[in-house]
């Protein structure tokens, strides 16, 4: 009696699919084959950070603080161009800012050694001498350009500076200290934009001494003010909040004395940055949806430099 044997019984058993990263194609399976366990390792919203509204508002104070600093610089520029702030008063303001900056650094213990103190003094001396030597060049740099063009370019550069400024850290630091980090490309572009804007405004002043005083003031603010405010924040967050609130009140009062419409614009901008944007960020966190699973790139669990 003939016994019929089907082809399926003669074929070898099908190999079981294995999940391997490097092994080539497995016989009987496509290259993109997955089994039922593919979605078992799927994780949703594993790395989503739950933000607190109070913490976000407090963190936004640094942005509002720097907006007020830049507003004060613009106020000084405006009064200098209107000749309501002469060169001698501006030089006195420069000396007071420099002295107060050194005092803050000493009180926050970021300049604890005498050698580091003289290092800063020497650098500031070279920096000030260079500005004084170049002030005649700055005085005649934009003589052939109209004031409207200078104003438009300056406003654009200040907006670019604010947009690219690093609000999270410190652009400079103590050499060899923990505060020192290499500046990013955007920070360098932001700083260069502020320097060019300062040169354009200073070139519209009449006397060389006034040009020197305006440039010295701008460089002190754009170069060293972020470092000083960072030291205050690192020393005491409560002091940072008090300093920021006082700075906002001073800036708003001076802007109100200059122009009421500018006061409303600045006040609205500060409220938008300090209140509206944090609430907006917390609100859109509800719609954040993150999926992680076997399809993600493999992450090294060790430092490749070791």
For each residue, the residues with C-beta under 8 A, 3 or more apart:
1:
2:
3:
4:
5: 9 10
6: 9 10
7: 10 11
8: 11
9: 5 6
10: 5 6 7
11: 7 8
12:
13:
14: 28
15: 26 27 28
16:
17: 26 29 33 35
18: 23 26
19: 35 37 294
20: 23
21: 298
22:
23: 18 20 26
24:
25: 29 30 31
26: 15 17 18 23 29 33
27: 15
28: 14 15
29: 17 25 26 33
30: 25 33
31: 25
32:
33: 17 26 29 30
34: 38
35: 17 19 38
36:
37: 19 40 41
38: 34 35 41 293 294
39: 42 293
40: 37
41: 37 38 293 294
42: 39 291 292 293 294
43: 46 291 292 293
44: 289 290 291 292
45: 48 288 289 290
46: 43 290 292
47: 290 292
48: 45 285 288 290
49:
50: 285
51: 55 56 281 282 285
52: 55 56
53: 56 57 278 279 282
54: 57 58
55: 51 52 58 59
56: 51 52 53 59 60 278 281 282
57: 53 54 60 61 274 275 278
58: 54 55 61 237 241
59: 55 56 62
60: 56 57 63 64 273 274 277 278
61: 57 58 64 65 240 241 244 274
62: 59 65 66 167 168 229 233 244
63: 60 66 67 167 273 274
64: 60 61 67 68 244 248 270 273 274
65: 61 62 68 69 229 243 244 247 248
66: 62 63 69 70 162 165 167 226 229
67: 63 64 70 71 162 266 269 270 273
68: 64 65 71 72 244 247 248 250 251 270
69: 65 66 72 73 221 225 229 247
70: 66 67 73 74 158 161 162
71: 67 68 74 75 251 255 266
72: 68 69 75 76 221 250 251 254
73: 69 70 76 77 217 218 221 222
74: 70 71 77 78 158
75: 71 72 78 79 251 254 255 258
76: 72 73 79 80 85 90 93 214 217
77: 73 74 80 81 201 214 218
78: 74 75 81 82 258
79: 75 76 82 84 85
80: 76 77 83 85 90 201 205 210 214
81: 77 78 201 204 205
82: 78 79 85
83: 80 86 206
84: 79
85: 76 79 80 82 89 90
86: 83 89 90 210
87: 90 91 207 209 210 212 213
88: 91 92
89: 85 86 92 93
90: 76 80 85 86 87 93 94 210 213 214 217
91: 87 88 94 95 209 213 216
92: 88 89 95 96
93: 76 89 90 96 97 217
94: 90 91 97 98 213 216 217 220
95: 91 92 98 99
96: 92 93 99 100
97: 93 94 100 101 217 220 221
98: 94 95 101 102 124 220
99: 95 96 102 103
100: 96 97 103 104
101: 97 98 104 105 220 224 225 228
102: 98 99 105 106 111 117 120
103: 99 100 106 107
104: 100 101 107 108 228 231 232
105: 101 102 108 110 111 228 231
106: 102 103 109 111
107: 103 104 235
108: 104 105 231 232 234 235
109: 106 112 235
110: 105 174 177 179 231
111: 102 105 106 116 117 120 174
112: 109 116
113: 116 117
114: 117 118
115: 118 119
116: 111 112 113 119 120 174 175
117: 102 111 113 114 120 121
118: 114 115 121 122
119: 115 116 122 123 175
120: 102 111 116 117 123 124
121: 117 118 124 125
122: 118 119 125 126
123: 119 120 126 127
124: 98 120 121 127 128
125: 121 122 128 129
126: 122 123 129 130
127: 123 124 130 131 219
128: 124 125 131 132 216
129: 125 126 132 133
130: 126 127 133 134
131: 127 128 134 135 212 215 216 219
132: 128 129 135 212
133: 129 130
134: 130 131 137 138
135: 131 132 138 139 202 208 209 211 212 215
136: 139 140 208
137: 134 140 141
138: 134 135 141 199 202 203 211 215
139: 135 136 202 203 205 207 208 211
140: 136 137 143 203
141: 137 138 199 203
142: 145 150 200 203 204
143: 140 203
144:
145: 142 149 150
146: 149 150
147: 150 151 204
148: 151 152
149: 145 146 152 153
150: 142 145 146 147 153 154 200 201 203 204
151: 147 148 154 155
152: 148 149 155 156
153: 149 150 156 157 197 200
154: 150 151 157 158 197 200 201
155: 151 152 158 159
156: 152 153 159 160
157: 153 154 160 161 193 194 196 197 200
158: 70 74 154 155 161 162 193 194 197
159: 155 156 162 163
160: 156 157 163 164 189 190 193
161: 70 157 158 164 165 190 191 193 194 197 222
162: 66 67 70 158 159 165 190
163: 159 160 190
164: 160 161 186 187 189 190 193
165: 66 161 162 187 190
166: 169 171 183 184 186 187 190
167: 62 63 66
168: 62
169: 166 181 230
170: 173 179 181 226 227 230
171: 166 183 187 191 223 226 227
172: 180 183 223 224 226 227
173: 170 177 178 179 180 181 227
174: 110 111 116 177 178 179 180
175: 116 119 180
176: 180
177: 110 173 174 180
178: 173 174
179: 110 170 173 174 227 230 231 234
180: 172 173 174 175 176 177
181: 169 170 173
182:
183: 166 171 172 187 188 191
184: 166 187 188
185: 188 189
186: 164 166 189 190
187: 164 165 166 171 183 184 190 191
188: 183 184 185 191 192
189: 160 164 185 186 192 193
190: 160 161 162 163 164 165 166 186 187 193 194
191: 161 171 183 187 188 194 195 222 223
192: 188 189 195 196
193: 157 158 160 161 164 189 190 196 197
194: 157 158 161 190 191 197 198 218 222
195: 191 192 198 199 218 219 222
196: 157 192 193 199 200
197: 153 154 157 158 161 193 194 200 201
198: 194 195 201 202 214 215 218 219 222
199: 138 141 195 196 202 203 215
200: 142 150 153 154 157 196 197 203 204
201: 77 80 81 150 154 197 198 204 205 214 218
202: 135 138 139 198 199 205 211 214 215 218
203: 138 139 140 141 142 143 150 199 200 211
204: 81 142 147 150 200 201
205: 80 81 139 201 202 210 211 214
206: 83 210
207: 87 139 210 211
208: 135 136 139 211 212
209: 87 91 135 212 213
210: 80 86 87 90 205 206 207 213 214
211: 135 138 139 202 203 205 207 208 214 215
212: 87 131 132 135 208 209 215 216
213: 87 90 91 94 209 210 216 217
214: 76 77 80 90 198 201 202 205 210 211 217 218
215: 131 135 138 198 199 202 211 212 218 219
216: 91 94 128 131 212 213 219 220
217: 73 76 90 93 94 97 213 214 220 221
218: 73 77 194 195 198 201 202 214 215 221 222
219: 127 131 195 198 215 216 222 223
220: 94 97 98 101 216 217 223 224 225
221: 69 72 73 97 217 218 224 225
222: 73 161 191 194 195 198 218 219 225
223: 171 172 191 219 220 226 227
224: 101 172 220 221 227 228
225: 69 101 220 221 222 228 229
226: 66 170 171 172 223 229 230
227: 170 171 172 173 179 223 224 230 231
228: 101 104 105 224 225 231 232
229: 62 65 66 69 225 226 232 233 240 243
230: 169 170 179 226 227 233 234
231: 104 105 108 110 179 227 228 234 235
232: 104 108 228 229 235 236 239 240 243
233: 62 229 230 236 237 240
234: 108 179 230 231
235: 107 108 109 231 232 239
236: 232 233 239 240
237: 58 233 240 241
238: 241 242
239: 232 235 236 242 243
240: 61 229 232 233 236 237 243 244
241: 58 61 237 238 244 245
242: 238 239 245 246
243: 65 229 232 239 240 246 247
244: 61 62 64 65 68 240 241 247 248
245: 241 242 248 249
246: 242 243 249 250
247: 65 68 69 243 244 250 251
248: 64 65 68 244 245 251 252 270
249: 245 246 252 253
250: 68 72 246 247 253 254
251: 68 71 72 75 247 248 254 255 266
252: 248 249 255 256 263 266 267 270
253: 249 250 256 257
254: 72 75 250 251 257 258
255: 71 75 251 252 258 259 262 263 266
256: 252 253 260 263
257: 253 254
258: 75 78 254 255 262 263
259: 255 262 263
260: 256 263 264
261: 264 265
262: 255 258 259 265 266
263: 252 255 256 258 259 260 266 267
264: 260 261 267 268
265: 261 262 268 269
266: 67 71 251 252 255 262 263 269 270
267: 252 263 264 270 271
268: 264 265 271 272
269: 67 265 266 272 273
270: 64 67 68 248 252 266 267 273 274
271: 267 268 274 275 276
272: 268 269 275 276 277
273: 60 63 64 67 269 270 276 277
274: 57 60 61 63 64 270 271 277 278
275: 57 271 272 278 279
276: 271 272 273 279 280
277: 60 272 273 274 280 281
278: 53 56 57 60 274 275 281 282
279: 53 275 276 282 283
280: 276 277 283 284
281: 51 56 277 278 284 285
282: 51 53 56 278 279 285
283: 279 280 286
284: 280 281 287 288
285: 48 50 51 281 282 288
286: 283
287: 284
288: 45 48 284 285
289: 44 45
290: 44 45 46 47 48
291: 42 43 44
292: 42 43 44 46 47 296
293: 38 39 41 42 43 296
294: 19 38 41 42
295:
296: 292 293 299
297:
298: 21
299: 296
300: 303 304
301:
302: 306
303: 300 306
304: 300
305:
306: 302 303
